[in-house]
């Protein structure tokens, strides 16, 4: 089973809200003379769009690369600070440990920076269960989800190939997660966590209602039953 990080595992920006993080990134860029960027509350969306925005502004390639790297590092710093105070997703720790105890191969695939993920897993007591296979934000931003590269990398690390890929599951909470899972050929389960806006977004891109979950206990039960029933790699 593959897991997204922010959402299914924890609320990364619970005490360091994402709009404030986006403001930090915008301030960094404006301090570098990029004054034309529009306001945004989405730091990861800003980073993902930045290469195209700089290209459209005809920024020289070397300068664009420098600005992208600067922004990536700034976001990674903010994520690491956020990881220290992140709120655990209710039931996630217990569910992950139960799956690990049952022998389910586990990995994390996220657009968050790997050091932030590892910092959280250390504090949450999930290093043994999850930290062996963490695929964080790639250096090549074009490979961020919804690109399937991260999922494919995790599958390779777990030794999953061929027909077994279709028996694996990716649990995520965003449209990009569903798209990445579909492109990688794995099953997708949507983490709604009781938030109607998440459910609505995922339902809107064709995720079935039966594939949405609000509680980790239900998710864990379904995965363990599935594994026992058909030998799924989940």
C-alpha positions in Angstrom: 0.0 0.0 0.0 1.2 3.5 -0.9 0.2 6.5 1.1 0.1 10.2 0.5 1.5 12.1 3.5 -0.3 15.3 4.2 -3.9 14.2 4.7 -4.0 10.5 5.2 -1.0 10.5 7.7 -1.2 13.9 9.2 -2.4 17.5 8.9 1.0 18.9 8.0 0.0 22.6 8.1 -2.4 22.4 11.1 -0.4 24.9 13.1 1.5 26.6 10.2 -1.3 27.3 7.7 -0.6 26.8 4.0 -1.7 30.4 3.1 1.1 31.7 5.4 3.6 29.4 3.8 2.5 30.6 0.3 3.1 34.2 1.5 6.7 33.3 2.6 7.4 31.9 -0.9 5.9 34.9 -2.6 7.9 37.3 -0.4 11.1 35.3 -1.3 10.4 35.6 -5.0 9.4 39.3 -4.8 12.6 39.9 -2.9 14.4 38.5 -5.9 12.6 40.9 -8.3 9.7 38.7 -9.3 7.1 41.2 -8.5 4.4 40.2 -11.0 3.2 37.0 -9.3 -0.4 36.8 -8.3 -1.5 36.1 -4.8 -2.1 32.4 -3.9 -2.9 30.3 -0.8 -1.4 27.2 -2.3 2.4 26.9 -1.8 2.7 23.6 -3.7 0.6 24.9 -6.5 2.8 27.9 -6.7 6.0 25.8 -6.8 4.5 23.5 -9.4 3.4 26.4 -11.7 6.6 28.4 -11.2 8.6 26.9 -14.1 5.8 27.7 -16.6 5.3 31.2 -15.1 8.9 32.1 -15.4 9.1 30.6 -18.9 6.1 32.7 -19.9 7.8 35.8 -18.5 10.8 35.0 -20.7 13.1 34.6 -17.7 16.6 33.4 -18.7 17.0 29.7 -18.1 19.8 30.0 -15.6 17.9 32.7 -13.6 14.7 30.6 -13.7 16.6 27.6 -12.4 18.0 29.6 -9.5 14.6 31.0 -8.6 12.9 27.6 -8.8 15.6 26.1 -6.5 15.3 29.0 -4.1 11.6 28.5 -3.9 11.9 24.8 -3.5 14.3 25.2 -0.6 12.1 27.8 1.1 9.1 25.5 0.9 11.2 22.6 2.2 12.2 24.7 5.2 8.6 25.6 5.9 7.5 22.0 5.6 10.2 20.9 8.1 9.1 23.5 10.6 5.5 22.4 10.1 6.3 18.8 10.6 7.3 19.4 14.2 3.8 20.6 15.1 1.7 18.7 12.6 -1.5 17.1 13.9 -1.7 13.3 13.4 -4.6 12.1 11.3 -6.9 10.3 13.8 -6.3 6.6 13.6 -3.5 6.8 11.1 -0.7 5.6 13.4 -2.8 2.6 14.6 -3.8 1.7 11.1 -0.3 1.9 9.7 1.1 -0.2 12.5 -1.7 -2.8 12.1 -1.0 -3.0 8.3 2.8 -3.3 8.9 2.2 -6.0 11.5 0.1 -7.9 9.0 3.0 -7.8 6.6 1.6 -5.3 4.1 4.4 -3.6 2.2 4.1 0.2 2.8 5.5 3.3 1.2 4.9 7.1 1.3 4.6 9.0 -2.0 4.2 12.7 -1.5 4.8 16.2 -3.0 6.2 17.2 0.3 9.9 17.3 0.9 11.4 14.1 2.2 13.1 15.6 5.3 9.8 16.9 6.5 8.2 13.5 6.1 11.0 11.7 7.9 10.9 14.3 10.7 7.2 13.7 11.3 7.5 9.9 11.1 10.3 10.0 13.7 8.2 11.9 16.1 5.1 9.8 15.5 6.9 6.5 16.0 6.3 5.4 12.4 9.9 5.1 11.2 10.1 1.4 11.3 6.7 1.1 9.4 7.1 3.8 6.8 10.5 5.5 6.6 12.2 2.7 4.6 10.3 3.7 1.5 9.6 7.5 1.3 9.4 9.2 -2.1 9.2 12.9 -1.5 9.1 15.9 -3.8 11.4 15.3 -6.8 14.1 17.6 -8.0 12.4 17.7 -11.4 9.1 19.5 -10.5 7.5 18.1 -13.6 7.5 14.7 -11.9 5.4 15.9 -9.0 1.9 14.4 -8.8 -0.3 14.1 -10.8 2.7 12.7 -12.7 2.9 8.9 -11.8 6.7 8.8 -11.4 6.7 8.9 -7.6 4.3 6.0 -7.4 6.3 4.1 -10.0 9.5 4.7 -8.0 7.8 3.4 -4.8 6.5 0.3 -6.6 10.0 -0.4 -7.8 11.4 0.0 -4.3 8.9 -2.5 -3.0 9.7 -4.9 -5.8 6.2 -4.8 -7.3 5.9 -5.2 -11.0 3.8 -6.7 -13.8 0.3 -7.8 -12.9 1.0 -7.2 -9.2 0.8 -3.4 -9.9 -2.9 -3.5 -10.4 -3.4 -5.1 -7.0 -1.6 -2.3 -5.2 -3.5 0.7 -3.7 -2.6 4.4 -3.4 -4.4 6.3 -0.6 -4.6 10.0 -1.2 -6.9 13.0 -0.6 -6.5 15.1 -3.8 -7.5 15.0 -7.4 -3.8 14.9 -8.4 -3.4 11.7 -6.2 -6.3 10.0 -8.1 -4.8 11.0 -11.4 -1.3 9.8 -10.5 -2.7 6.4 -9.3 -4.7 6.0 -12.5 -1.7 6.8 -14.6 0.5 4.4 -12.7 -2.1 1.6 -13.0 -2.8 1.1 -9.2 -6.1 1.2 -7.4 -7.0 4.5 -5.7 -8.7 4.9 -2.3 -9.7 8.5 -1.4 -9.1 9.8 2.1 -11.9 12.3 2.8 -11.5 12.4 6.5 -15.0 13.7 7.1 -14.5 16.8 4.9 -17.2 17.2 2.3 -15.0 19.4 0.0 -12.5 16.5 -0.4 -15.3 14.0 -1.1 -16.9 16.4 -3.7 -13.6 17.0 -5.5 -12.8 13.3 -5.7 -16.3 12.3 -6.7 -16.1 15.0 -9.3 -13.2 13.2 -11.1 -14.9 9.8 -11.0 -13.7 8.3 -7.8 -16.6 6.0 -6.6 -18.3 6.7 -3.3 -17.4 3.2 -2.2 -13.7 4.1 -2.6 -13.9 7.1 -0.2 -13.0 6.8 3.5 -13.6 9.1 6.5 -12.1 6.8 9.2 -8.8 4.8 9.3 -10.5 1.9 11.1 -12.7 1.3 8.1 -9.8 1.8 5.7 -7.6 -0.7 7.6 -10.4 -3.3 7.8 -11.0 -3.1 4.1 -7.4 -3.4 3.2 -6.8 -6.4 5.5 -9.9 -8.2 4.3 -8.8 -7.6 0.7 -5.3 -8.9 1.4 -6.7 -12.1 3.1 -9.2 -12.6 0.4 -7.1 -12.4 -2.8 -3.5 -12.0 -1.8 -3.4 -8.4 -2.9 -0.2 -6.5 -2.5 -2.2 -3.5 -1.3 
